[in-house]
Amino acid sequence: MEFKHFSHIHGLVFHQTAQGSEIHCSGCKSSGGGNVYACWKCNYLLHEHCFRATRSLNHPSHSLHPLTLLPYPTYPSTQFFCNSCSLVGNGFCYCCSECEFDVHVHCAHLAAPPHFSHSASVPLPTFNHQNHHVYPPLQNNPFPNYVPSSS
């Protein structure tokens, strides 16, 4: 069975990866394990968590406006600065275009209250913590660190 996702032109199929195997997610641009949704024609893979991320959410860290999930940053640099973990990202991000507020898709859900999080059956992927860009931490940052791998 194929599933449609806004970030890709072709249908995606659910694939159970072998335990211990690692994939590179085309959405968040991070490596990790777990189940994926895949387009085998394009080698486009999404972590299950990235596939199930809601298109819009109200987040306690930015209560002025809802955040919208984008498949890639819209800035000329093609990167964004995560207002949660203070790292640069170049994949899926939740953003507020009015305020230029951006967070990694995983940072948004790690910091979210339980009613914003996905069910326990969809765990967050594990990440490779190498070659990332670090910026000075934000003052009083209430969010845990999430370190995306570079790609």
Backbone as a chain_set.jsonl record, in Angstrom:
{"seq": "MEFKHFSHIHGLVFHQTAQGSEIHCSGCKSSGGGNVYACWKCNYLLHEHCFRATRSLNHPSHSLHPLTLLPYPTYPSTQFFCNSCSLVGNGFCYCCSECEFDVHVHCAHLAAPPHFSHSASVPLPTFNHQNHHVYPPLQNNPFPNYVPSSS", "coords": {"N": [[0.845, -1.177, 0.0], [0.557, 2.187, -0.859], [1.425, 5.404, 0.438], [0.661, 8.847, 0.56], [2.703, 11.716, 0.861], [3.267, 15.097, 1.702], [5.816, 16.043, 1.123], [6.97, 14.73, -0.99], [6.827, 13.695, -4.402], [6.112, 11.123, -5.338], [4.341, 8.102, -4.296], [4.742, 6.629, -1.015], [5.99, 3.743, 0.66], [5.501, 1.724, 3.549], [8.163, 0.469, 5.467], [9.718, -1.991, 7.349], [12.621, -1.766, 9.02], [15.632, -3.644, 9.525], [16.587, -4.572, 12.811], [18.936, -2.52, 14.364], [19.892, -1.515, 12.0], [20.718, 1.406, 10.054], [19.436, 4.374, 8.631], [19.395, 7.163, 6.329], [17.499, 9.906, 6.728], [15.472, 11.541, 4.409], [13.917, 13.659, 5.02], [14.358, 14.996, 7.69], [17.053, 14.998, 7.473], [18.807, 13.506, 8.988], [20.628, 10.747, 10.353], [19.494, 7.56, 11.468], [17.756, 4.932, 13.231], [15.052, 2.551, 12.988], [11.625, 2.21, 11.767], [10.651, 3.042, 8.383], [9.257, 5.168, 5.819], [9.223, 4.753, 2.424], [10.32, 5.702, -0.876], [11.193, 3.828, -3.346], [11.907, 4.296, -5.954], [13.203, 6.74, -5.994], [14.919, 6.608, -3.906], [14.102, 7.871, -1.591], [13.66, 8.409, 1.735], [11.837, 8.417, 4.767], [11.942, 8.854, 8.255], [9.703, 7.165, 10.441], [8.638, 8.873, 12.342], [9.07, 11.402, 11.168], [7.465, 11.149, 8.89], [4.944, 11.072, 10.082], [4.696, 13.552, 11.275], [2.824, 16.387, 12.175], [1.275, 18.826, 10.024], [0.943, 21.365, 10.978], [1.329, 23.061, 14.076], [0.564, 24.172, 17.391], [2.782, 25.555, 19.529], [4.323, 25.594, 22.751], [6.664, 27.09, 22.996], [6.458, 29.116, 21.235], [4.02, 30.864, 21.307], [2.658, 32.859, 19.983], [1.939, 32.443, 17.279], [0.805, 29.754, 15.134], [2.986, 27.029, 14.218], [4.352, 25.973, 11.136], [4.958, 23.046, 9.304], [7.619, 22.664, 7.167], [9.063, 21.299, 4.18], [11.657, 21.94, 3.585], [14.094, 24.501, 4.333], [13.19, 27.899, 3.67], [14.828, 30.018, 3.362], [17.297, 32.064, 1.673], [19.841, 30.943, 2.08], [19.324, 28.283, 2.281], [19.284, 27.035, 4.715], [18.429, 26.848, 8.224], [18.272, 28.37, 11.47], [17.924, 26.75, 14.418], [15.686, 27.637, 16.855], [15.416, 26.297, 19.192], [17.469, 24.312, 19.854], [19.707, 25.637, 19.062], [21.211, 25.003, 16.795], [22.203, 24.654, 13.341], [20.01, 23.797, 10.669], [18.907, 21.877, 7.791], [16.779, 20.531, 6.789], [13.487, 19.133, 7.247], [11.466, 21.437, 8.994], [9.772, 23.206, 11.573], [8.167, 26.248, 11.279], [7.615, 29.754, 11.834], [6.614, 32.037, 9.733], [6.049, 34.705, 10.045], [7.534, 35.58, 12.222], [10.065, 34.61, 11.834], [10.819, 32.342, 13.243], [12.142, 29.234, 13.946], [12.264, 25.666, 14.259], [13.825, 22.456, 14.541], [12.194, 19.531, 13.313], [12.269, 17.421, 15.124], [13.048, 18.654, 17.507], [10.805, 20.186, 18.065], [8.941, 18.258, 18.822], [10.182, 16.936, 20.914], [10.173, 18.805, 22.903], [7.554, 19.298, 23.246], [4.37, 19.37, 24.948], [2.659, 16.424, 26.25], [0.218, 16.102, 24.736], [0.895, 17.037, 22.231], [2.768, 15.332, 21.278], [3.733, 12.366, 19.426], [2.338, 9.063, 19.477], [3.495, 6.555, 21.804], [4.204, 4.37, 20.328], [5.535, 5.275, 18.142], [8.544, 5.911, 18.2], [11.075, 8.478, 18.661], [13.69, 8.81, 16.288], [17.085, 7.608, 16.667], [20.129, 9.505, 16.703], [22.995, 10.427, 14.749], [25.691, 12.105, 15.991], [27.685, 13.752, 14.731], [29.812, 16.196, 13.152], [28.34, 18.745, 13.286], [26.929, 22.071, 13.279], [27.531, 24.408, 15.728], [26.095, 26.912, 17.649], [26.208, 29.751, 19.884], [24.508, 28.984, 22.942], [21.021, 29.65, 23.484], [19.719, 31.993, 25.81], [18.26, 30.772, 28.756], [17.184, 28.471, 27.516], [14.682, 26.169, 27.241], [14.645, 23.668, 26.094], [15.643, 20.307, 25.341], [18.816, 19.249, 23.995], [19.151, 18.577, 20.558], [20.888, 17.025, 18.092], [21.45, 17.273, 14.831], [22.712, 15.264, 12.148], [25.223, 16.19, 9.802], [24.775, 16.803, 6.312]], "CA": [[0.0, 0.0, 0.0], [1.315, 3.436, -0.934], [0.925, 6.54, 1.204], [1.072, 10.14, 0.015], [3.275, 12.671, 1.813], [3.397, 16.393, 1.047], [7.205, 16.368, 0.81], [7.505, 13.946, -2.104], [5.895, 13.555, -5.518], [5.672, 9.731, -5.478], [3.82, 7.439, -3.112], [5.724, 6.014, -0.126], [5.559, 2.483, 1.258], [6.038, 1.465, 4.88], [9.185, -0.575, 5.457], [10.293, -2.302, 8.648], [14.056, -1.968, 8.866], [16.234, -4.63, 10.422], [17.041, -3.979, 14.059], [20.336, -2.122, 14.329], [20.258, -0.861, 10.74], [20.613, 2.859, 10.106], [19.089, 4.999, 7.36], [19.507, 8.621, 6.303], [16.164, 10.435, 6.449], [15.425, 12.615, 3.419], [13.152, 14.762, 5.601], [15.095, 15.742, 8.709], [18.459, 14.947, 7.063], [19.58, 12.862, 10.044], [20.705, 9.288, 10.345], [18.827, 6.956, 12.611], [17.163, 3.624, 13.011], [13.598, 2.484, 13.099], [10.852, 2.0, 10.552], [10.687, 4.156, 7.449], [8.387, 5.225, 4.655], [10.223, 4.832, 1.369], [10.096, 5.704, -2.311], [12.343, 3.084, -3.851], [12.282, 4.883, -7.241], [14.077, 7.901, -5.769], [15.686, 6.385, -2.672], [13.618, 8.887, -0.652], [13.28, 7.708, 2.961], [11.429, 9.239, 5.903], [11.689, 8.199, 9.536], [8.264, 7.103, 10.722], [8.308, 10.099, 13.086], [9.003, 12.507, 10.204], [6.287, 10.918, 8.058], [3.729, 11.347, 10.859], [4.7, 14.906, 11.842], [1.661, 17.185, 11.76], [1.625, 19.948, 9.14], [0.893, 22.606, 11.742], [1.116, 22.837, 15.507], [0.715, 25.268, 18.347], [3.879, 25.11, 20.391], [4.474, 26.48, 23.905], [7.828, 27.963, 22.877], [6.113, 30.221, 20.335], [2.559, 30.871, 21.424], [2.067, 33.939, 19.196], [1.397, 31.943, 16.022], [1.067, 28.323, 14.907], [4.17, 26.701, 13.433], [4.034, 25.196, 9.943], [6.013, 22.127, 8.891], [8.106, 22.864, 5.804], [9.953, 20.215, 3.778], [13.021, 22.469, 3.501], [14.105, 25.915, 4.706], [12.886, 28.801, 2.561], [15.792, 31.112, 3.364], [18.245, 31.976, 0.55], [20.978, 30.087, 2.447], [18.762, 26.921, 2.343], [19.466, 26.529, 6.073], [17.741, 27.627, 9.252], [18.843, 28.324, 12.815], [16.893, 26.232, 15.315], [15.502, 28.44, 18.055], [15.356, 25.416, 20.347], [18.765, 23.725, 20.208], [20.757, 26.564, 18.609], [22.009, 24.412, 15.728], [21.742, 24.886, 11.981], [19.337, 22.673, 10.038], [18.625, 22.064, 6.366], [15.704, 19.619, 6.424], [12.171, 19.467, 7.793], [11.471, 22.354, 10.133], [8.553, 23.935, 11.893], [8.531, 27.657, 11.25], [6.647, 30.848, 11.846], [7.138, 32.964, 8.726], [5.868, 36.074, 10.516], [8.538, 35.915, 13.23], [11.316, 33.924, 11.506], [11.071, 31.394, 14.337], [12.287, 27.914, 13.329], [12.761, 24.566, 15.093], [13.893, 21.139, 13.904], [10.979, 18.75, 13.524], [12.427, 16.617, 16.341], [13.062, 19.553, 18.667], [9.418, 20.588, 18.334], [8.227, 17.186, 19.502], [10.845, 16.615, 22.177], [9.815, 19.821, 23.879], [6.104, 19.498, 23.266], [3.592, 18.682, 25.965], [2.228, 15.11, 25.781], [-0.837, 16.079, 23.73], [1.464, 17.353, 20.926], [3.692, 14.282, 20.886], [3.176, 11.183, 18.79], [2.147, 7.954, 20.404], [4.705, 5.855, 22.22], [4.548, 3.369, 19.327], [6.351, 5.912, 17.124], [9.637, 6.551, 18.936], [11.967, 9.345, 17.92], [14.869, 8.084, 15.847], [18.355, 7.944, 17.295], [20.846, 10.347, 15.769], [24.44, 10.482, 14.643], [26.02, 13.441, 16.495], [28.97, 14.195, 14.2], [29.904, 17.274, 12.157], [27.231, 19.683, 13.343], [27.278, 23.465, 13.503], [27.073, 24.816, 17.045], [26.03, 28.34, 17.91], [26.072, 29.974, 21.329], [23.176, 28.599, 23.404], [20.077, 30.709, 23.812], [19.497, 32.182, 27.234], [17.09, 30.092, 29.323], [16.623, 27.53, 26.549], [14.029, 25.102, 27.994], [14.555, 22.454, 25.315], [16.811, 19.431, 25.313], [19.587, 19.365, 22.754], [18.991, 17.627, 19.465], [22.01, 17.295, 17.218], [21.289, 16.594, 13.548], [23.956, 14.982, 11.454], [25.376, 17.012, 8.605], [24.614, 16.058, 5.051]], "C": [[0.892, 1.243, 0.0], [0.603, 4.54, -0.166], [1.469, 7.813, 0.575], [1.632, 10.996, 1.143], [3.542, 13.97, 1.065], [4.816, 16.693, 0.573], [7.755, 15.646, -0.41], [6.432, 13.685, -3.153], [5.331, 12.138, -5.663], [5.062, 9.207, -4.179], [4.947, 6.778, -2.324], [5.144, 4.728, 0.445], [6.232, 2.321, 2.617], [7.027, 0.31, 4.79], [9.734, -0.762, 6.869], [11.764, -2.602, 8.448], [14.545, -3.016, 9.854], [16.748, -3.93, 11.675], [18.539, -3.709, 13.976], [20.758, -1.457, 13.026], [20.007, 0.639, 10.863], [20.31, 3.386, 8.708], [19.348, 6.501, 7.467], [18.155, 9.162, 5.854], [16.254, 11.61, 5.479], [14.668, 13.83, 3.953], [13.974, 15.593, 6.56], [16.59, 15.777, 8.443], [19.363, 14.34, 8.128], [19.591, 11.355, 9.855], [19.987, 8.762, 11.564], [18.257, 5.611, 12.236], [15.656, 3.693, 13.094], [12.935, 2.284, 11.76], [10.845, 3.253, 9.686], [9.531, 4.057, 6.455], [9.319, 5.537, 3.492], [9.627, 4.956, -0.02], [11.34, 5.053, -2.892], [12.789, 3.617, -5.206], [13.356, 5.958, -7.062], [15.042, 7.707, -4.6], [15.369, 7.491, -1.651], [13.078, 8.147, 0.562], [12.898, 8.703, 4.037], [11.339, 8.37, 7.144], [10.177, 8.149, 9.743], [7.811, 8.375, 11.435], [8.18, 11.297, 12.13], [7.78, 12.375, 9.299], [5.017, 11.342, 8.787], [3.672, 12.753, 11.469], [3.514, 15.698, 11.297], [2.109, 18.386, 10.938], [1.651, 21.285, 9.871], [0.72, 22.25, 13.207], [1.261, 24.128, 16.285], [1.725, 24.785, 19.355], [4.079, 26.091, 21.531], [5.674, 27.426, 23.8], [7.564, 29.168, 21.978], [4.59, 30.311, 20.273], [1.886, 31.968, 20.59], [1.361, 33.441, 17.942], [1.608, 30.434, 15.942], [2.333, 28.158, 14.066], [3.759, 25.776, 12.291], [5.228, 24.321, 9.582], [6.355, 22.378, 7.426], [9.061, 21.728, 5.443], [11.417, 20.642, 3.658], [12.97, 23.945, 3.89], [13.879, 26.806, 3.483], [13.83, 30.003, 2.505], [16.753, 30.96, 2.178], [19.442, 31.054, 0.833], [20.609, 28.599, 2.399], [19.025, 26.25, 3.686], [18.639, 27.376, 7.022], [18.494, 27.448, 10.569], [17.741, 27.88, 13.754], [16.844, 27.061, 16.589], [15.369, 27.607, 19.312], [16.753, 24.963, 20.763], [19.952, 24.563, 19.77], [21.688, 25.975, 17.558], [21.393, 24.73, 14.37], [21.065, 23.625, 11.462], [19.11, 22.955, 8.569], [17.542, 21.105, 5.869], [14.372, 20.095, 6.965], [12.321, 20.431, 8.969], [10.062, 22.905, 10.33], [8.948, 25.399, 11.939], [7.316, 28.562, 11.394], [7.218, 31.888, 10.897], [6.998, 34.418, 9.166], [6.996, 36.518, 11.439], [9.931, 35.375, 12.919], [11.771, 33.057, 12.68], [11.079, 30.001, 13.713], [12.769, 26.894, 14.353], [12.817, 23.292, 14.25], [12.599, 20.398, 14.206], [11.085, 17.936, 14.815], [12.453, 17.481, 17.592], [11.638, 19.957, 19.045], [8.684, 19.515, 19.122], [8.888, 16.748, 20.789], [10.404, 17.574, 23.269], [8.318, 19.977, 24.062], [5.456, 18.799, 24.44], [3.057, 17.364, 25.406], [1.144, 15.136, 24.707], [-0.341, 16.515, 22.355], [2.338, 16.221, 20.414], [2.967, 13.147, 20.2], [3.087, 10.07, 19.816], [3.464, 7.258, 20.705], [5.113, 4.805, 21.192], [5.378, 3.954, 18.179], [7.489, 6.643, 17.821], [10.429, 7.492, 18.046], [13.179, 8.548, 17.483], [16.092, 8.473, 16.662], [19.199, 8.662, 16.257], [22.349, 10.194, 15.867], [24.837, 11.915, 14.998], [27.356, 13.978, 15.984], [28.791, 15.351, 13.235], [28.702, 18.208, 12.158], [27.742, 21.092, 13.601], [26.698, 23.889, 14.847], [27.148, 26.33, 17.152], [25.938, 28.546, 19.41], [24.662, 29.627, 21.785], [22.31, 29.816, 23.702], [19.932, 30.814, 25.326], [18.214, 31.474, 27.659], [16.412, 29.158, 28.325], [16.014, 26.35, 27.295], [14.047, 23.749, 27.291], [15.813, 21.596, 25.416], [17.542, 19.595, 23.997], [19.259, 18.233, 21.808], [20.085, 17.975, 18.481], [21.822, 16.556, 15.907], [22.643, 16.298, 12.939], [24.032, 15.862, 10.231], [25.18, 16.162, 7.372], [24.932, 16.939, 3.883]], "O": [[1.855, 1.332, 0.762], [-0.625, 4.61, -0.12], [2.609, 7.847, 0.112], [1.096, 10.999, 2.252], [3.993, 13.947, -0.08], [4.994, 17.533, -0.309], [8.882, 15.911, -0.829], [5.265, 13.479, -2.82], [4.181, 11.977, -6.073], [5.243, 9.79, -3.11], [5.979, 6.412, -2.888], [3.94, 4.638, 0.684], [7.378, 2.726, 2.811], [6.77, -0.695, 4.128], [10.163, 0.199, 7.506], [12.12, -3.575, 7.784], [13.929, -3.237, 10.897], [17.281, -2.823, 11.601], [19.312, -4.574, 13.563], [21.851, -0.895, 12.942], [19.19, 1.082, 11.67], [20.861, 2.9, 7.72], [19.502, 7.037, 8.565], [17.718, 8.905, 4.732], [17.015, 12.553, 5.699], [14.774, 14.918, 3.388], [14.262, 16.759, 6.29], [17.321, 16.506, 9.114], [20.559, 14.631, 8.164], [18.676, 10.776, 9.27], [19.886, 9.449, 12.581], [18.274, 5.207, 11.073], [15.07, 4.764, 13.251], [13.606, 2.199, 10.732], [11.009, 4.37, 10.177], [8.919, 3.003, 6.284], [10.115, 6.474, 3.563], [8.571, 4.395, -0.31], [12.411, 5.659, -2.925], [13.943, 3.415, -5.584], [14.285, 6.072, -7.861], [15.889, 8.563, -4.345], [16.255, 7.976, -0.947], [12.147, 7.351, 0.443], [13.564, 9.725, 4.205], [10.747, 7.292, 7.115], [9.458, 9.022, 9.256], [6.728, 8.893, 11.162], [7.27, 12.112, 12.281], [7.132, 13.372, 8.978], [4.112, 11.909, 8.175], [2.683, 13.098, 12.116], [3.241, 15.676, 10.097], [3.207, 18.903, 11.141], [2.308, 22.227, 9.428], [0.055, 21.272, 13.547], [1.98, 25.045, 15.889], [1.552, 23.732, 19.967], [4.015, 27.301, 21.316], [5.69, 28.466, 24.458], [8.343, 30.121, 21.958], [3.965, 29.884, 19.302], [0.659, 32.0, 20.503], [0.303, 33.955, 17.58], [2.493, 29.895, 16.607], [2.697, 29.047, 13.297], [2.913, 24.9, 12.469], [6.366, 24.788, 9.555], [5.487, 22.313, 6.556], [9.794, 21.243, 6.306], [12.312, 19.797, 3.632], [11.917, 24.574, 3.788], [14.335, 26.486, 2.385], [13.644, 30.902, 1.686], [16.997, 29.841, 1.726], [19.989, 30.452, -0.091], [21.493, 27.745, 2.469], [18.992, 25.023, 3.781], [18.205, 28.475, 6.679], [19.253, 26.495, 10.745], [16.723, 28.561, 13.877], [17.835, 27.172, 17.311], [15.221, 28.162, 20.401], [17.173, 25.203, 21.895], [21.093, 24.224, 20.082], [22.836, 26.404, 17.442], [20.205, 25.037, 14.271], [21.491, 22.513, 11.774], [19.115, 24.108, 8.137], [17.404, 20.893, 4.665], [14.144, 21.294, 7.125], [13.189, 20.258, 9.824], [9.283, 23.046, 9.388], [9.947, 25.758, 12.563], [6.177, 28.186, 11.117], [8.204, 32.549, 11.222], [7.752, 35.276, 8.706], [7.375, 37.689, 11.443], [10.878, 35.649, 13.656], [12.944, 33.047, 13.053], [10.129, 29.625, 13.026], [13.587, 27.215, 15.216], [11.983, 23.071, 13.371], [11.981, 20.622, 15.247], [10.092, 17.778, 15.526], [11.932, 17.077, 18.632], [11.314, 20.054, 20.228], [7.884, 19.834, 20.002], [8.211, 16.232, 21.678], [10.278, 17.186, 24.431], [7.868, 20.712, 24.941], [5.931, 17.754, 24.885], [3.006, 17.204, 24.187], [1.143, 14.267, 23.835], [-1.083, 16.379, 21.382], [2.621, 16.161, 19.218], [1.758, 12.974, 20.357], [3.691, 10.138, 20.886], [4.426, 7.367, 19.945], [6.27, 4.385, 21.185], [5.873, 3.207, 17.335], [7.419, 7.857, 18.017], [10.456, 7.33, 16.826], [13.654, 7.692, 18.229], [16.128, 9.54, 17.274], [19.012, 8.456, 15.058], [22.898, 9.874, 16.922], [24.359, 12.853, 14.36], [28.091, 14.603, 16.748], [27.756, 15.476, 12.581], [28.105, 18.434, 11.105], [28.858, 21.278, 14.085], [25.497, 23.744, 15.077], [28.15, 26.944, 16.785], [25.621, 27.607, 20.14], [23.702, 29.944, 21.082], [22.801, 30.866, 24.115], [20.019, 29.809, 26.033], [17.194, 31.577, 26.978], [15.185, 29.07, 28.299], [16.748, 25.591, 27.928], [13.519, 22.775, 27.828], [16.918, 22.118, 25.561], [16.96, 20.028, 23.002], [19.11, 17.081, 22.215], [20.194, 19.132, 18.074], [22.01, 15.341, 15.856], [23.613, 17.011, 13.192], [23.0, 16.244, 9.678], [25.396, 14.95, 7.392], [24.855, 16.496, 2.737]]}, "num_chains": 1, "name": "protein.A"}
